[in-house]
Amino acid sequence: MVAGLIPCRSNDPELWFAEQTAQVEQAKAMCRTCPIVEGCLAGALERAEPWGVWGGEVFVAGAVVAVKRGRGRPRKSAAPAA
């Protein structure tokens, strides 16, 4: 297998462990083009990877999550005017 075909081996590896949601989504999108995406995800689940993007999925505290939230408190939505 040519390393250039595997996105996490031919791009900045920090992208797969980023804190910013946009970068995490970029890594997930790159994983979708990877020829070993299924094996990568299976291995990550077997190893109980603590965090990062593996096989196109986001792991946080060892669990797959739909979306990684950024650091800090979520923004408060504007209160409706009375």
C-alpha positions in Angstrom: 0.0 0.0 0.0 1.4 3.4 -1.0 1.5 5.8 2.0 0.4 8.7 -0.4 -3.0 7.0 -0.6 -3.5 7.1 3.1 -4.5 10.6 4.1 -3.2 10.5 7.7 0.2 9.4 6.5 0.5 12.0 3.7 -0.8 15.0 5.6 -0.1 16.7 8.9 -0.9 14.0 11.5 -1.9 16.7 14.0 -5.1 17.3 11.9 -6.5 13.9 13.2 -6.0 15.1 16.8 -7.1 18.7 16.4 -9.2 20.7 18.9 -11.1 22.8 16.4 -14.3 21.3 15.0 -13.6 22.5 11.4 -10.2 20.7 11.4 -11.7 17.5 12.9 -14.4 17.6 10.1 -11.6 18.0 7.5 -9.9 14.9 8.9 -13.1 12.9 8.8 -13.7 14.0 5.2 -10.2 12.9 4.2 -10.8 9.5 5.9 -13.7 8.9 3.6 -11.3 8.7 0.7 -8.9 6.3 2.4 -8.7 2.7 1.1 -8.3 1.3 4.7 -11.0 3.2 6.5 -12.9 0.1 7.6 -9.8 -1.6 9.1 -8.7 1.7 10.7 -12.0 2.1 12.5 -12.1 -1.6 13.5 -8.6 -1.4 15.0 -9.4 1.8 16.8 -12.5 0.2 18.4 -10.6 -2.9 19.3 -7.8 -0.8 20.9 -10.4 1.6 22.6 -8.5 4.6 21.2 -9.0 7.4 23.7 -9.3 10.3 21.2 -8.7 11.5 17.7 -10.2 10.7 14.3 -9.9 7.1 13.4 -11.6 5.4 10.4 -13.6 8.6 9.7 -15.1 8.7 13.2 -14.4 11.0 16.2 -13.3 9.4 19.4 -13.6 11.3 22.7 -12.7 9.6 26.0 -12.7 6.3 24.2 -16.2 6.6 22.7 -17.3 7.4 19.2 -19.2 10.7 19.1 -21.0 12.4 16.2 -19.4 15.8 16.5 -16.5 17.0 18.6 -17.3 20.1 20.5 -14.7 22.8 20.7 -13.1 23.7 24.0 -14.8 26.1 26.4 -18.3 26.8 27.2 -20.9 26.7 24.5 -22.2 30.1 23.3 -25.4 31.3 25.0 -28.2 31.8 22.6 -29.7 35.2 22.5 -32.7 35.5 24.9 -36.0 36.3 23.2 -37.2 39.8 23.8 -40.2 40.0 26.1 
